[in-house]
Amino acid sequence: MEINLSALEAKVEQVVSFCEQLRQENLTLRERIARLEQEKENLAERMTAARERLETMMEKLPAE
């Protein structure tokens, strides 16, 4: 009986450790997603600004 309890306790400790590891990994991934979403937004803004500059330059070109 004592052996079974020790084995069960060890397995529970493994599960708790694994859950904590998954919790930390989840947090890391959420932080990475947030950074990537911000980067995506910044790139979209830069692309819009570049497109607007190109359109302005094209408007200034003489007609052929």
CHARMM internal coordinates of N, CA and C (Angstrom, degrees):
IC EDIT
DIST 1 N 1 CA 1.4462
DIST 1 CA 1 C 1.5282
ANGL 1 N 1 CA 1 C 110.56
DIST 1 C 2 N 1.3446
ANGL 1 CA 1 C 2 N 115.49
DIHE 1 N 1 CA 1 C 2 N -42.76
DIST 2 N 2 CA 1.4668
ANGL 1 C 2 N 2 CA 120.19
DIHE 1 CA 1 C 2 N 2 CA 179.75
DIST 2 CA 2 C 1.5236
ANGL 2 N 2 CA 2 C 111.12
DIHE 1 C 2 N 2 CA 2 C -63.57
DIST 2 C 3 N 1.3251
ANGL 2 CA 2 C 3 N 117.13
DIHE 2 N 2 CA 2 C 3 N -36.94
DIST 3 N 3 CA 1.4668
ANGL 2 C 3 N 3 CA 121.44
DIHE 2 CA 2 C 3 N 3 CA 179.35
DIST 3 CA 3 C 1.5261
ANGL 3 N 3 CA 3 C 109.65
DIHE 2 C 3 N 3 CA 3 C -65.47
DIST 3 C 4 N 1.3361
ANGL 3 CA 3 C 4 N 117.08
DIHE 3 N 3 CA 3 C 4 N -42.90
DIST 4 N 4 CA 1.4559
ANGL 3 C 4 N 4 CA 120.85
DIHE 3 CA 3 C 4 N 4 CA 179.48
DIST 4 CA 4 C 1.5247
ANGL 4 N 4 CA 4 C 111.31
DIHE 3 C 4 N 4 CA 4 C -62.39
DIST 4 C 5 N 1.3293
ANGL 4 CA 4 C 5 N 117.19
DIHE 4 N 4 CA 4 C 5 N -40.43
DIST 5 N 5 CA 1.4575
ANGL 4 C 5 N 5 CA 120.66
DIHE 4 CA 4 C 5 N 5 CA 179.05
DIST 5 CA 5 C 1.5253
ANGL 5 N 5 CA 5 C 110.70
DIHE 4 C 5 N 5 CA 5 C -66.62
DIST 5 C 6 N 1.2994
ANGL 5 CA 5 C 6 N 117.56
DIHE 5 N 5 CA 5 C 6 N -39.39
DIST 6 N 6 CA 1.4620
ANGL 5 C 6 N 6 CA 121.20
DIHE 5 CA 5 C 6 N 6 CA 178.65
DIST 6 CA 6 C 1.5252
ANGL 6 N 6 CA 6 C 110.61
DIHE 5 C 6 N 6 CA 6 C -65.23
DIST 6 C 7 N 1.3231
ANGL 6 CA 6 C 7 N 116.10
DIHE 6 N 6 CA 6 C 7 N -42.37
DIST 7 N 7 CA 1.4611
ANGL 6 C 7 N 7 CA 120.39
DIHE 6 CA 6 C 7 N 7 CA 178.85
DIST 7 CA 7 C 1.5269
ANGL 7 N 7 CA 7 C 110.15
DIHE 6 C 7 N 7 CA 7 C -65.28
DIST 7 C 8 N 1.3227
ANGL 7 CA 7 C 8 N 116.32
DIHE 7 N 7 CA 7 C 8 N -41.55
DIST 8 N 8 CA 1.4664
ANGL 7 C 8 N 8 CA 120.58
DIHE 7 CA 7 C 8 N 8 CA 178.81
DIST 8 CA 8 C 1.5357
ANGL 8 N 8 CA 8 C 110.26
DIHE 7 C 8 N 8 CA 8 C -64.89
DIST 8 C 9 N 1.3174
ANGL 8 CA 8 C 9 N 115.92
DIHE 8 N 8 CA 8 C 9 N -41.61
DIST 9 N 9 CA 1.4599
ANGL 8 C 9 N 9 CA 119.62
DIHE 8 CA 8 C 9 N 9 CA 179.22
DIST 9 CA 9 C 1.5331
ANGL 9 N 9 CA 9 C 110.54
DIHE 8 C 9 N 9 CA 9 C -62.35
DIST 9 C 10 N 1.3117
ANGL 9 CA 9 C 10 N 116.68
DIHE 9 N 9 CA 9 C 10 N -41.44
DIST 10 N 10 CA 1.4653
ANGL 9 C 10 N 10 CA 120.90
DIHE 9 CA 9 C 10 N 10 CA 178.81
DIST 10 CA 10 C 1.5263
ANGL 10 N 10 CA 10 C 110.47
DIHE 9 C 10 N 10 CA 10 C -63.34
DIST 10 C 11 N 1.3121
ANGL 10 CA 10 C 11 N 117.18
DIHE 10 N 10 CA 10 C 11 N -42.28
DIST 11 N 11 CA 1.4667
ANGL 10 C 11 N 11 CA 120.92
DIHE 10 CA 10 C 11 N 11 CA 179.38
DIST 11 CA 11 C 1.5283
ANGL 11 N 11 CA 11 C 111.06
DIHE 10 C 11 N 11 CA 11 C -65.73
DIST 11 C 12 N 1.3341
ANGL 11 CA 11 C 12 N 116.96
DIHE 11 N 11 CA 11 C 12 N -40.18
DIST 12 N 12 CA 1.4658
ANGL 11 C 12 N 12 CA 120.71
DIHE 11 CA 11 C 12 N 12 CA 178.50
DIST 12 CA 12 C 1.5285
ANGL 12 N 12 CA 12 C 109.30
DIHE 11 C 12 N 12 CA 12 C -63.84
DIST 12 C 13 N 1.3139
ANGL 12 CA 12 C 13 N 117.38
DIHE 12 N 12 CA 12 C 13 N -41.64
DIST 13 N 13 CA 1.4602
ANGL 12 C 13 N 13 CA 120.85
DIHE 12 CA 12 C 13 N 13 CA 177.51
DIST 13 CA 13 C 1.5174
ANGL 13 N 13 CA 13 C 111.14
DIHE 12 C 13 N 13 CA 13 C -62.36
DIST 13 C 14 N 1.3375
ANGL 13 CA 13 C 14 N 117.20
DIHE 13 N 13 CA 13 C 14 N -37.81
DIST 14 N 14 CA 1.4633
ANGL 13 C 14 N 14 CA 120.77
DIHE 13 CA 13 C 14 N 14 CA 177.05
DIST 14 CA 14 C 1.5261
ANGL 14 N 14 CA 14 C 110.90
DIHE 13 C 14 N 14 CA 14 C -64.56
DIST 14 C 15 N 1.3152
ANGL 14 CA 14 C 15 N 116.02
DIHE 14 N 14 CA 14 C 15 N -42.67
DIST 15 N 15 CA 1.4707
ANGL 14 C 15 N 15 CA 120.49
DIHE 14 CA 14 C 15 N 15 CA 179.74
DIST 15 CA 15 C 1.5188
ANGL 15 N 15 CA 15 C 110.27
DIHE 14 C 15 N 15 CA 15 C -64.39
DIST 15 C 16 N 1.3196
ANGL 15 CA 15 C 16 N 117.43
DIHE 15 N 15 CA 15 C 16 N -44.42
DIST 16 N 16 CA 1.4630
ANGL 15 C 16 N 16 CA 121.48
DIHE 15 CA 15 C 16 N 16 CA 179.17
DIST 16 CA 16 C 1.5232
ANGL 16 N 16 CA 16 C 109.79
DIHE 15 C 16 N 16 CA 16 C -61.78
DIST 16 C 17 N 1.3000
ANGL 16 CA 16 C 17 N 117.34
DIHE 16 N 16 CA 16 C 17 N -43.84
DIST 17 N 17 CA 1.4613
ANGL 16 C 17 N 17 CA 121.75
DIHE 16 CA 16 C 17 N 17 CA 178.89
DIST 17 CA 17 C 1.5235
ANGL 17 N 17 CA 17 C 110.62
DIHE 16 C 17 N 17 CA 17 C -63.00
DIST 17 C 18 N 1.3192
ANGL 17 CA 17 C 18 N 116.99
DIHE 17 N 17 CA 17 C 18 N -43.40
DIST 18 N 18 CA 1.4557
ANGL 17 C 18 N 18 CA 121.70
DIHE 17 CA 17 C 18 N 18 CA 179.11
DIST 18 CA 18 C 1.5293
ANGL 18 N 18 CA 18 C 110.54
DIHE 17 C 18 N 18 CA 18 C -63.89
DIST 18 C 19 N 1.3211
ANGL 18 CA 18 C 19 N 116.98
DIHE 18 N 18 CA 18 C 19 N -41.26
DIST 19 N 19 CA 1.4681
ANGL 18 C 19 N 19 CA 120.86
DIHE 18 CA 18 C 19 N 19 CA 178.65
DIST 19 CA 19 C 1.5292
ANGL 19 N 19 CA 19 C 110.56
DIHE 18 C 19 N 19 CA 19 C -62.80
DIST 19 C 20 N 1.3107
ANGL 19 CA 19 C 20 N 117.27
DIHE 19 N 19 CA 19 C 20 N -41.58
DIST 20 N 20 CA 1.4701
ANGL 19 C 20 N 20 CA 120.75
DIHE 19 CA 19 C 20 N 20 CA 178.33
DIST 20 CA 20 C 1.5266
ANGL 20 N 20 CA 20 C 110.32
DIHE 19 C 20 N 20 CA 20 C -64.76
DIST 20 C 21 N 1.3144
ANGL 20 CA 20 C 21 N 116.32
DIHE 20 N 20 CA 20 C 21 N -41.02
DIST 21 N 21 CA 1.4670
ANGL 20 C 21 N 21 CA 120.81
DIHE 20 CA 20 C 21 N 21 CA 177.64
DIST 21 CA 21 C 1.5328
ANGL 21 N 21 CA 21 C 110.17
DIHE 20 C 21 N 21 CA 21 C -61.22
DIST 21 C 22 N 1.3262
ANGL 21 CA 21 C 22 N 116.85
DIHE 21 N 21 CA 21 C 22 N -44.49
DIST 22 N 22 CA 1.4639
ANGL 21 C 22 N 22 CA 121.24
DIHE 21 CA 21 C 22 N 22 CA 178.72
DIST 22 CA 22 C 1.5264
ANGL 22 N 22 CA 22 C 111.34
DIHE 21 C 22 N 22 CA 22 C -65.15
DIST 22 C 23 N 1.3191
ANGL 22 CA 22 C 23 N 117.20
DIHE 22 N 22 CA 22 C 23 N -38.18
DIST 23 N 23 CA 1.4631
ANGL 22 C 23 N 23 CA 121.84
DIHE 22 CA 22 C 23 N 23 CA 178.00
DIST 23 CA 23 C 1.5329
ANGL 23 N 23 CA 23 C 110.36
DIHE 22 C 23 N 23 CA 23 C -61.40
DIST 23 C 24 N 1.3293
ANGL 23 CA 23 C 24 N 116.12
DIHE 23 N 23 CA 23 C 24 N -43.98
DIST 24 N 24 CA 1.4607
ANGL 23 C 24 N 24 CA 121.17
DIHE 23 CA 23 C 24 N 24 CA 179.68
DIST 24 CA 24 C 1.5291
ANGL 24 N 24 CA 24 C 110.31
DIHE 23 C 24 N 24 CA 24 C -66.90
DIST 24 C 25 N 1.3071
ANGL 24 CA 24 C 25 N 116.79
DIHE 24 N 24 CA 24 C 25 N -42.50
DIST 25 N 25 CA 1.4653
ANGL 24 C 25 N 25 CA 120.74
DIHE 24 CA 24 C 25 N 25 CA 178.60
DIST 25 CA 25 C 1.5326
ANGL 25 N 25 CA 25 C 110.47
DIHE 24 C 25 N 25 CA 25 C -63.15
DIST 25 C 26 N 1.3064
ANGL 25 CA 25 C 26 N 116.48
DIHE 25 N 25 CA 25 C 26 N -40.62
DIST 26 N 26 CA 1.4594
ANGL 25 C 26 N 26 CA 121.72
DIHE 25 CA 25 C 26 N 26 CA 178.01
DIST 26 CA 26 C 1.5249
ANGL 26 N 26 CA 26 C 110.65
DIHE 25 C 26 N 26 CA 26 C -61.17
DIST 26 C 27 N 1.3217
ANGL 26 CA 26 C 27 N 116.80
DIHE 26 N 26 CA 26 C 27 N -44.57
DIST 27 N 27 CA 1.4608
ANGL 26 C 27 N 27 CA 121.38
DIHE 26 CA 26 C 27 N 27 CA 178.15
DIST 27 CA 27 C 1.5288
ANGL 27 N 27 CA 27 C 110.58
DIHE 26 C 27 N 27 CA 27 C -61.61
DIST 27 C 28 N 1.3232
ANGL 27 CA 27 C 28 N 116.32
DIHE 27 N 27 CA 27 C 28 N -45.38
DIST 28 N 28 CA 1.4632
ANGL 27 C 28 N 28 CA 121.14
DIHE 27 CA 27 C 28 N 28 CA 178.60
DIST 28 CA 28 C 1.5221
ANGL 28 N 28 CA 28 C 110.90
DIHE 27 C 28 N 28 CA 28 C -59.55
DIST 28 C 29 N 1.3248
ANGL 28 CA 28 C 29 N 116.94
DIHE 28 N 28 CA 28 C 29 N -43.91
DIST 29 N 29 CA 1.4586
ANGL 28 C 29 N 29 CA 120.54
DIHE 28 CA 28 C 29 N 29 CA -179.81
DIST 29 CA 29 C 1.5287
ANGL 29 N 29 CA 29 C 111.62
DIHE 28 C 29 N 29 CA 29 C -66.82
DIST 29 C 30 N 1.3162
ANGL 29 CA 29 C 30 N 117.16
DIHE 29 N 29 CA 29 C 30 N -38.68
DIST 30 N 30 CA 1.4708
ANGL 29 C 30 N 30 CA 119.96
DIHE 29 CA 29 C 30 N 30 CA 177.35
DIST 30 CA 30 C 1.5274
ANGL 30 N 30 CA 30 C 111.01
DIHE 29 C 30 N 30 CA 30 C -63.24
DIST 30 C 31 N 1.3265
ANGL 30 CA 30 C 31 N 116.44
DIHE 30 N 30 CA 30 C 31 N -40.85
DIST 31 N 31 CA 1.4613
ANGL 30 C 31 N 31 CA 120.37
DIHE 30 CA 30 C 31 N 31 CA 178.03
DIST 31 CA 31 C 1.5286
ANGL 31 N 31 CA 31 C 110.59
DIHE 30 C 31 N 31 CA 31 C -65.00
DIST 31 C 32 N 1.3248
ANGL 31 CA 31 C 32 N 116.18
DIHE 31 N 31 CA 31 C 32 N -40.45
DIST 32 N 32 CA 1.4727
ANGL 31 C 32 N 32 CA 120.30
DIHE 31 CA 31 C 32 N 32 CA 178.40
DIST 32 CA 32 C 1.5226
ANGL 32 N 32 CA 32 C 110.77
DIHE 31 C 32 N 32 CA 32 C -64.60
DIST 32 C 33 N 1.3159
ANGL 32 CA 32 C 33 N 116.84
DIHE 32 N 32 CA 32 C 33 N -42.18
DIST 33 N 33 CA 1.4639
ANGL 32 C 33 N 33 CA 120.68
DIHE 32 CA 32 C 33 N 33 CA 178.09
DIST 33 CA 33 C 1.5250
ANGL 33 N 33 CA 33 C 110.13
DIHE 32 C 33 N 33 CA 33 C -60.61
DIST 33 C 34 N 1.3128
ANGL 33 CA 33 C 34 N 116.80
DIHE 33 N 33 CA 33 C 34 N -43.54
DIST 34 N 34 CA 1.4656
ANGL 33 C 34 N 34 CA 120.71
DIHE 33 CA 33 C 34 N 34 CA -179.98
DIST 34 CA 34 C 1.5260
ANGL 34 N 34 CA 34 C 110.59
DIHE 33 C 34 N 34 CA 34 C -61.66
DIST 34 C 35 N 1.3396
ANGL 34 CA 34 C 35 N 117.03
DIHE 34 N 34 CA 34 C 35 N -43.68
DIST 35 N 35 CA 1.4688
ANGL 34 C 35 N 35 CA 120.25
DIHE 34 CA 34 C 35 N 35 CA 178.35
DIST 35 CA 35 C 1.5277
ANGL 35 N 35 CA 35 C 111.06
DIHE 34 C 35 N 35 CA 35 C -63.46
DIST 35 C 36 N 1.3148
ANGL 35 CA 35 C 36 N 116.68
DIHE 35 N 35 CA 35 C 36 N -43.65
DIST 36 N 36 CA 1.4627
ANGL 35 C 36 N 36 CA 120.59
DIHE 35 CA 35 C 36 N 36 CA -178.98
DIST 36 CA 36 C 1.5242
ANGL 36 N 36 CA 36 C 111.71
DIHE 35 C 36 N 36 CA 36 C -66.50
DIST 36 C 37 N 1.3232
ANGL 36 CA 36 C 37 N 117.19
DIHE 36 N 36 CA 36 C 37 N -37.56
DIST 37 N 37 CA 1.4615
ANGL 36 C 37 N 37 CA 119.79
DIHE 36 CA 36 C 37 N 37 CA 177.13
DIST 37 CA 37 C 1.5274
ANGL 37 N 37 CA 37 C 110.82
DIHE 36 C 37 N 37 CA 37 C -65.11
DIST 37 C 38 N 1.3368
ANGL 37 CA 37 C 38 N 116.97
DIHE 37 N 37 CA 37 C 38 N -39.17
DIST 38 N 38 CA 1.4617
ANGL 37 C 38 N 38 CA 120.56
DIHE 37 CA 37 C 38 N 38 CA 177.28
DIST 38 CA 38 C 1.5215
ANGL 38 N 38 CA 38 C 110.26
DIHE 37 C 38 N 38 CA 38 C -65.47
DIST 38 C 39 N 1.3217
ANGL 38 CA 38 C 39 N 116.07
DIHE 38 N 38 CA 38 C 39 N -42.63
DIST 39 N 39 CA 1.4632
ANGL 38 C 39 N 39 CA 120.17
DIHE 38 CA 38 C 39 N 39 CA 178.38
DIST 39 CA 39 C 1.5315
ANGL 39 N 39 CA 39 C 110.77
DIHE 38 C 39 N 39 CA 39 C -62.33
DIST 39 C 40 N 1.3102
ANGL 39 CA 39 C 40 N 116.80
DIHE 39 N 39 CA 39 C 40 N -41.56
DIST 40 N 40 CA 1.4663
ANGL 39 C 40 N 40 CA 121.57
DIHE 39 CA 39 C 40 N 40 CA 177.86
DIST 40 CA 40 C 1.5313
ANGL 40 N 40 CA 40 C 110.34
DIHE 39 C 40 N 40 CA 40 C -60.51
DIST 40 C 41 N 1.3241
ANGL 40 CA 40 C 41 N 116.24
DIHE 40 N 40 CA 40 C 41 N -44.28
DIST 41 N 41 CA 1.4549
ANGL 40 C 41 N 41 CA 120.79
DIHE 40 CA 40 C 41 N 41 CA 179.30
DIST 41 CA 41 C 1.5307
ANGL 41 N 41 CA 41 C 110.95
DIHE 40 C 41 N 41 CA 41 C -62.99
DIST 41 C 42 N 1.3262
ANGL 41 CA 41 C 42 N 116.37
DIHE 41 N 41 CA 41 C 42 N -43.27
DIST 42 N 42 CA 1.4611
ANGL 41 C 42 N 42 CA 120.37
DIHE 41 CA 41 C 42 N 42 CA 178.22
DIST 42 CA 42 C 1.5279
ANGL 42 N 42 CA 42 C 111.18
DIHE 41 C 42 N 42 CA 42 C -61.85
DIST 42 C 43 N 1.3189
ANGL 42 CA 42 C 43 N 117.11
DIHE 42 N 42 CA 42 C 43 N -43.27
DIST 43 N 43 CA 1.4596
ANGL 42 C 43 N 43 CA 120.47
DIHE 42 CA 42 C 43 N 43 CA 179.35
DIST 43 CA 43 C 1.5260
ANGL 43 N 43 CA 43 C 111.37
DIHE 42 C 43 N 43 CA 43 C -65.13
DIST 43 C 44 N 1.3084
ANGL 43 CA 43 C 44 N 117.20
DIHE 43 N 43 CA 43 C 44 N -39.16
DIST 44 N 44 CA 1.4660
ANGL 43 C 44 N 44 CA 120.50
DIHE 43 CA 43 C 44 N 44 CA 177.84
DIST 44 CA 44 C 1.5246
ANGL 44 N 44 CA 44 C 110.39
DIHE 43 C 44 N 44 CA 44 C -62.71
DIST 44 C 45 N 1.3287
ANGL 44 CA 44 C 45 N 117.24
DIHE 44 N 44 CA 44 C 45 N -40.89
DIST 45 N 45 CA 1.4667
ANGL 44 C 45 N 45 CA 121.09
DIHE 44 CA 44 C 45 N 45 CA 177.99
DIST 45 CA 45 C 1.5240
ANGL 45 N 45 CA 45 C 110.81
DIHE 44 C 45 N 45 CA 45 C -64.40
DIST 45 C 46 N 1.3277
ANGL 45 CA 45 C 46 N 116.22
DIHE 45 N 45 CA 45 C 46 N -41.78
DIST 46 N 46 CA 1.4685
ANGL 45 C 46 N 46 CA 119.62
DIHE 45 CA 45 C 46 N 46 CA 178.46
DIST 46 CA 46 C 1.5186
ANGL 46 N 46 CA 46 C 111.59
DIHE 45 C 46 N 46 CA 46 C -65.00
DIST 46 C 47 N 1.3218
ANGL 46 CA 46 C 47 N 116.81
DIHE 46 N 46 CA 46 C 47 N -39.34
DIST 47 N 47 CA 1.4601
ANGL 46 C 47 N 47 CA 120.46
DIHE 46 CA 46 C 47 N 47 CA 178.24
DIST 47 CA 47 C 1.5235
ANGL 47 N 47 CA 47 C 110.91
DIHE 46 C 47 N 47 CA 47 C -64.80
DIST 47 C 48 N 1.3109
ANGL 47 CA 47 C 48 N 116.98
DIHE 47 N 47 CA 47 C 48 N -40.81
DIST 48 N 48 CA 1.4662
ANGL 47 C 48 N 48 CA 120.85
DIHE 47 CA 47 C 48 N 48 CA 178.36
DIST 48 CA 48 C 1.5218
ANGL 48 N 48 CA 48 C 109.88
DIHE 47 C 48 N 48 CA 48 C -62.97
DIST 48 C 49 N 1.3133
ANGL 48 CA 48 C 49 N 117.14
DIHE 48 N 48 CA 48 C 49 N -44.62
DIST 49 N 49 CA 1.4629
ANGL 48 C 49 N 49 CA 120.98
DIHE 48 CA 48 C 49 N 49 CA 179.68
DIST 49 CA 49 C 1.5291
ANGL 49 N 49 CA 49 C 110.33
DIHE 48 C 49 N 49 CA 49 C -63.06
DIST 49 C 50 N 1.3216
ANGL 49 CA 49 C 50 N 117.25
DIHE 49 N 49 CA 49 C 50 N -42.57
DIST 50 N 50 CA 1.4670
ANGL 49 C 50 N 50 CA 120.64
DIHE 49 CA 49 C 50 N 50 CA 179.24
DIST 50 CA 50 C 1.5228
ANGL 50 N 50 CA 50 C 110.69
DIHE 49 C 50 N 50 CA 50 C -64.15
DIST 50 C 51 N 1.3222
ANGL 50 CA 50 C 51 N 116.86
DIHE 50 N 50 CA 50 C 51 N -42.55
DIST 51 N 51 CA 1.4665
ANGL 50 C 51 N 51 CA 120.71
DIHE 50 CA 50 C 51 N 51 CA 178.41
DIST 51 CA 51 C 1.5265
ANGL 51 N 51 CA 51 C 110.79
DIHE 50 C 51 N 51 CA 51 C -61.13
DIST 51 C 52 N 1.3195
ANGL 51 CA 51 C 52 N 116.29
DIHE 51 N 51 CA 51 C 52 N -42.83
DIST 52 N 52 CA 1.4689
ANGL 51 C 52 N 52 CA 120.59
DIHE 51 CA 51 C 52 N 52 CA 179.44
DIST 52 CA 52 C 1.5330
ANGL 52 N 52 CA 52 C 110.78
DIHE 51 C 52 N 52 CA 52 C -63.41
DIST 52 C 53 N 1.3449
ANGL 52 CA 52 C 53 N 116.72
DIHE 52 N 52 CA 52 C 53 N -40.88
DIST 53 N 53 CA 1.4610
ANGL 52 C 53 N 53 CA 119.55
DIHE 52 CA 52 C 53 N 53 CA 177.87
DIST 53 CA 53 C 1.5267
ANGL 53 N 53 CA 53 C 110.80
DIHE 52 C 53 N 53 CA 53 C -64.14
DIST 53 C 54 N 1.3323
ANGL 53 CA 53 C 54 N 116.75
DIHE 53 N 53 CA 53 C 54 N -42.37
DIST 54 N 54 CA 1.4691
ANGL 53 C 54 N 54 CA 120.54
DIHE 53 CA 53 C 54 N 54 CA 178.44
DIST 54 CA 54 C 1.5251
ANGL 54 N 54 CA 54 C 111.32
DIHE 53 C 54 N 54 CA 54 C -62.69
DIST 54 C 55 N 1.3230
ANGL 54 CA 54 C 55 N 116.11
DIHE 54 N 54 CA 54 C 55 N -43.26
DIST 55 N 55 CA 1.4663
ANGL 54 C 55 N 55 CA 119.38
DIHE 54 CA 54 C 55 N 55 CA 179.48
DIST 55 CA 55 C 1.5241
ANGL 55 N 55 CA 55 C 110.57
DIHE 54 C 55 N 55 CA 55 C -62.57
DIST 55 C 56 N 1.3279
ANGL 55 CA 55 C 56 N 116.76
DIHE 55 N 55 CA 55 C 56 N -39.78
DIST 56 N 56 CA 1.4668
ANGL 55 C 56 N 56 CA 120.83
DIHE 55 CA 55 C 56 N 56 CA 178.46
DIST 56 CA 56 C 1.5290
ANGL 56 N 56 CA 56 C 109.92
DIHE 55 C 56 N 56 CA 56 C -64.17
DIST 56 C 57 N 1.3136
ANGL 56 CA 56 C 57 N 116.84
DIHE 56 N 56 CA 56 C 57 N -43.52
DIST 57 N 57 CA 1.4585
ANGL 56 C 57 N 57 CA 120.47
DIHE 56 CA 56 C 57 N 57 CA 179.30
DIST 57 CA 57 C 1.5272
ANGL 57 N 57 CA 57 C 110.98
DIHE 56 C 57 N 57 CA 57 C -64.38
DIST 57 C 58 N 1.3210
ANGL 57 CA 57 C 58 N 117.02
DIHE 57 N 57 CA 57 C 58 N -39.80
DIST 58 N 58 CA 1.4729
ANGL 57 C 58 N 58 CA 120.89
DIHE 57 CA 57 C 58 N 58 CA -179.67
DIST 58 CA 58 C 1.5126
ANGL 58 N 58 CA 58 C 110.99
DIHE 57 C 58 N 58 CA 58 C -65.09
DIST 58 C 59 N 1.3168
ANGL 58 CA 58 C 59 N 116.21
DIHE 58 N 58 CA 58 C 59 N -35.90
DIST 59 N 59 CA 1.4643
ANGL 58 C 59 N 59 CA 120.62
DIHE 58 CA 58 C 59 N 59 CA 179.29
DIST 59 CA 59 C 1.5336
ANGL 59 N 59 CA 59 C 111.41
DIHE 58 C 59 N 59 CA 59 C -65.86
DIST 59 C 60 N 1.3353
ANGL 59 CA 59 C 60 N 116.24
DIHE 59 N 59 CA 59 C 60 N -28.52
DIST 60 N 60 CA 1.4628
ANGL 59 C 60 N 60 CA 121.06
DIHE 59 CA 59 C 60 N 60 CA -178.95
DIST 60 CA 60 C 1.5254
ANGL 60 N 60 CA 60 C 112.82
DIHE 59 C 60 N 60 CA 60 C -82.98
DIST 60 C 61 N 1.3355
ANGL 60 CA 60 C 61 N 116.95
DIHE 60 N 60 CA 60 C 61 N -13.98
DIST 61 N 61 CA 1.4611
ANGL 60 C 61 N 61 CA 119.47
DIHE 60 CA 60 C 61 N 61 CA -179.82
DIST 61 CA 61 C 1.5174
ANGL 61 N 61 CA 61 C 109.36
DIHE 60 C 61 N 61 CA 61 C -68.84
DIST 61 C 62 N 1.3296
ANGL 61 CA 61 C 62 N 116.45
DIHE 61 N 61 CA 61 C 62 N 142.60
DIST 62 N 62 CA 1.4703
ANGL 61 C 62 N 62 CA 118.79
DIHE 61 CA 61 C 62 N 62 CA 178.59
DIST 62 CA 62 C 1.5324
ANGL 62 N 62 CA 62 C 109.98
DIHE 61 C 62 N 62 CA 62 C -69.05
DIST 62 C 63 N 1.3306
ANGL 62 CA 62 C 63 N 115.22
DIHE 62 N 62 CA 62 C 63 N 145.91
DIST 63 N 63 CA 1.4762
ANGL 62 C 63 N 63 CA 120.36
DIHE 62 CA 62 C 63 N 63 CA 177.44
DIST 63 CA 63 C 1.5125
ANGL 63 N 63 CA 63 C 108.52
DIHE 62 C 63 N 63 CA 63 C -71.91
DIST 63 C 64 N 1.2878
ANGL 63 CA 63 C 64 N 117.22
DIHE 63 N 63 CA 63 C 64 N 145.24
DIST 64 N 64 CA 1.4734
ANGL 63 C 64 N 64 CA 120.48
DIHE 63 CA 63 C 64 N 64 CA 179.44
DIST 64 CA 64 C 1.4837
ANGL 64 N 64 CA 64 C 111.43
DIHE 63 C 64 N 64 CA 64 C -87.07
END
COOR INIT
IC SEED 1 N 1 CA 1 C
IC BUILD
